[in-house]
């Protein structure tokens, strides 16, 4: 394909899955095991270390009840806190977050094409924010919807490090029906369309499962790219 967004990333080459390919979990929700190579994972893990140095450091967001999340987050493009986006991290140090990188836009478009196979939709995908979450051995994420964005464009999720149990549910309730999916290092998960507002969460991290050479000795990095629809 000749579209500019399909050109190889530098230093990331076009990903090649080491599994059977995309698995449809629900309408609009697709899991692609092993989408990122170990080299790609190491490169992104190194970028994560850079992002955590600031200007807004890795932090645990405070929930409205005053309890900190067990997951720690650094944001790109827009700063998220429950339940809003701002350019400046007023809840941390008031500084503006890092810009959303161009290479991540291109990677997001490749991810969408891998999941859905629609070149037009992928070429028009324009993520402008990423929540980069770090899970230690004890971290979890309760069932929630990603609905703070004005756009209904799909969410692209990438995993690096330890595997986790990812619970993907329905759009009406935090309860059943849901599907538990084990997300491993290098996996891609995309949800949009009918599943864009599905409840989802992480019930547990599986310590000691990070593959050697992924760039993360322990814990899990999860990158979720979104389109805010804001300017």
JODALIN-V778387 format. One record per residue. N is the residue number from 1. PHI is phi in radians with two decimals (NA if undefined). PSI is psi in degrees with one decimal (* if undefined). D_FIRST is the distance of its C-alpha to the first C-alpha in Angstrom with 1 decimal. Layout:
# JODALIN-V778387
n = <N/N>
phi = <PHI/PHI>
psi = <PSI/PSI>
d_first = <D_FIRST/D_FIRST>
This chain:
# JODALIN-V778387
n = <1/2/3/4/5/6/7/8/9/10/11/12/13/14/15/16/17/18/19/20/21/22/23/24/25/26/27/28/29/30/31/32/33/34/35/36/37/38/39/40/41/42/43/44/45/46/47/48/49/50/51/52/53/54/55/56/57/58/59/60/61/62/63/64/65/66/67/68/69/70/71/72/73/74/75/76/77/78/79/80/81/82/83/84/85/86/87/88/89/90/91/92/93/94/95/96/97/98/99/100/101/102/103/104/105/106/107/108/109/110/111/112/113/114/115/116/117/118/119/120/121/122/123/124/125/126/127/128/129/130/131/132/133/134/135/136/137/138/139/140/141/142/143/144/145/146/147/148/149/150/151/152/153/154/155/156/157/158/159/160/161/162/163/164/165/166/167/168/169/170/171/172/173/174/175/176/177/178/179/180/181/182/183/184/185/186/187/188/189/190/191/192/193/194/195/196/197/198/199/200/201/202/203/204/205/206/207/208/209/210/211/212/213/214/215/216/217/218/219/220/221/222/223/224/225/226/227/228/229/230/231>
phi = <NA/-1.80/-1.04/-1.02/-1.20/-1.61/-1.14/-1.01/-1.32/-2.01/-1.63/-1.52/-1.56/-1.05/-1.12/-2.27/-1.18/-1.76/-2.09/-1.24/2.03/-1.04/-2.10/-1.39/-1.59/-2.77/-0.95/1.53/-1.99/-2.29/-1.89/-2.08/-1.16/1.07/-1.26/-1.65/-1.29/-1.06/-1.07/-1.13/-1.07/-1.06/-1.12/-1.20/-1.05/-1.17/-1.14/-1.03/-1.04/-1.12/-1.07/-1.23/-1.38/1.94/-1.21/-1.92/-1.31/-1.02/-2.63/-1.66/-1.16/-1.62/-1.33/-0.96/-1.34/1.61/-1.75/-1.32/-1.19/-1.34/-1.54/-1.85/-2.32/-2.22/-1.95/-2.14/1.46/-2.25/-1.63/-1.82/-2.49/-1.08/-2.24/-2.77/-2.03/-2.45/-1.34/-1.84/-1.53/-1.15/-1.51/-2.04/-2.42/1.37/-1.54/-1.32/-1.29/-1.07/-1.14/-1.32/-1.30/-1.06/-1.11/-1.31/-1.05/-1.13/-1.15/-1.08/-1.18/-1.13/-1.11/-1.12/-1.14/-1.07/-1.34/-1.91/1.24/-1.88/-1.11/-1.13/-1.10/-1.15/-1.12/-1.61/-1.23/-2.34/-1.08/-2.23/-2.61/-2.45/-1.68/-1.85/-1.77/-1.97/-1.88/-1.50/-1.03/-1.75/-1.27/-2.44/-2.38/-1.18/-1.12/-2.70/-1.92/-1.59/-2.36/-1.51/-1.54/-1.37/-1.54/-1.74/-1.07/-1.07/-1.73/-1.91/-2.13/-2.15/-2.07/-2.43/1.84/-1.09/-1.22/-2.50/-1.72/-1.77/-1.76/-1.97/-1.89/-2.01/-1.56/-1.78/-2.65/-1.29/-1.62/-1.05/-1.46/-2.58/-2.18/-1.60/-2.13/-1.47/-1.71/-1.88/-1.04/1.67/-1.33/-1.99/-2.37/-2.15/-2.40/-2.73/0.99/-1.13/-1.81/-1.02/-1.92/-1.21/-1.20/-2.73/-2.97/-2.07/-1.45/-2.92/-1.73/-1.84/-1.05/1.39/-1.81/-1.12/-1.24/-1.07/1.70/-1.43/1.62/-2.35/-1.21/-2.90/1.44/-2.41/-1.78/-2.21/-1.86/-2.03/-1.58/-2.41/-1.88/-1.32/1.33/-1.90/-2.40>
psi = <143.1/-3.6/145.7/-37.2/-13.0/-5.2/147.9/139.7/152.8/124.0/14.6/130.6/171.4/125.3/148.2/117.6/144.4/14.2/-169.7/-11.2/-169.1/141.0/120.7/118.0/-36.1/164.7/117.8/-4.7/119.1/132.1/127.2/98.8/144.4/33.9/-36.7/136.0/167.6/-39.1/-43.0/-41.6/-43.8/-42.2/-44.6/-39.0/-36.8/-36.3/-37.6/-43.5/-41.1/-43.8/-36.1/-11.6/-5.7/-176.7/-22.3/115.5/169.5/132.6/161.4/117.0/147.1/127.2/159.6/-28.6/-1.2/6.2/135.3/145.6/149.1/-18.2/139.1/144.4/143.7/139.3/151.3/139.5/-64.7/147.5/127.3/137.0/153.7/120.2/75.2/161.6/139.7/161.6/-33.9/145.9/77.1/-22.9/-4.7/-76.1/6.2/1.9/155.7/139.2/164.6/150.2/154.1/123.5/144.6/-37.3/-28.9/-31.7/-48.0/-39.0/-39.1/-38.2/-39.9/-38.3/-44.2/-39.6/-40.4/-39.8/-42.4/-22.1/18.0/104.4/-39.2/-45.9/-41.3/-43.0/-28.4/-3.5/127.5/70.0/140.4/3.9/153.3/132.7/116.9/106.1/139.1/125.2/123.2/-172.5/-30.6/-4.9/146.5/169.3/119.0/162.2/128.6/167.5/144.9/93.8/19.8/-5.1/147.6/-23.7/149.1/12.7/153.3/157.5/132.3/125.0/132.2/141.1/138.0/134.5/-142.3/147.0/162.8/164.9/112.4/121.8/117.0/118.9/-143.9/176.4/-5.9/-29.7/156.2/-11.8/-172.0/152.5/143.7/165.5/129.8/125.6/130.4/115.9/123.8/170.2/127.8/-6.4/150.2/138.4/127.6/134.1/129.9/-166.5/-129.9/-19.8/7.8/-35.3/28.7/141.9/142.6/159.7/177.9/115.8/-29.3/155.0/146.0/93.7/146.9/11.6/-3.3/128.4/144.9/131.3/0.9/-8.4/0.7/112.6/-24.7/161.5/-177.0/134.4/132.9/123.4/120.9/115.5/137.7/163.0/115.0/-31.5/13.7/163.8/*>
d_first = <0.0/3.8/5.9/8.8/9.4/6.7/8.5/11.2/14.3/17.5/19.3/17.2/14.4/11.8/14.4/15.2/17.9/21.1/22.2/21.7/19.1/19.5/23.0/24.0/27.2/27.9/26.2/23.5/24.3/22.0/22.8/20.4/22.7/22.0/18.7/19.7/21.0/24.5/23.5/21.3/24.3/26.7/24.9/24.8/28.4/29.4/28.0/30.0/33.1/32.6/32.1/35.4/37.3/37.1/37.8/38.0/38.7/37.8/40.2/41.3/41.1/44.3/44.4/46.6/49.4/49.7/48.2/45.4/42.2/42.1/38.4/38.0/35.3/33.8/31.7/29.0/28.6/31.3/34.3/35.1/38.5/39.9/39.0/37.5/35.2/36.5/35.3/38.4/39.6/43.0/43.8/43.3/44.1/43.1/40.4/36.9/34.1/31.3/28.4/25.2/22.9/19.7/18.1/19.1/17.5/14.0/15.1/16.3/13.1/11.4/14.7/14.7/11.4/12.9/16.1/15.5/12.2/12.2/9.2/11.9/14.4/12.4/11.4/15.2/16.5/18.9/21.2/24.2/26.4/26.6/29.7/29.8/32.5/34.6/36.5/39.4/41.1/43.0/40.5/39.5/37.9/39.7/38.1/36.8/34.3/31.8/33.1/34.0/30.8/31.0/27.4/26.5/22.9/22.1/23.4/21.3/23.6/23.3/26.3/27.7/31.1/33.5/32.6/33.9/34.8/32.7/34.4/32.2/34.5/34.8/35.0/38.8/40.5/40.3/41.8/40.7/38.6/36.2/34.1/34.5/31.3/31.6/28.9/28.6/27.3/23.5/23.2/21.1/22.7/21.4/23.9/23.7/24.7/27.9/28.1/27.5/31.2/32.1/34.7/33.6/35.1/35.6/38.8/39.0/37.5/38.0/39.4/38.8/35.5/33.2/31.7/33.0/30.6/28.8/30.6/32.9/36.2/37.1/36.3/33.0/30.5/28.6/26.2/25.7/23.4/24.5/24.3/28.0/27.9/30.5/30.9>
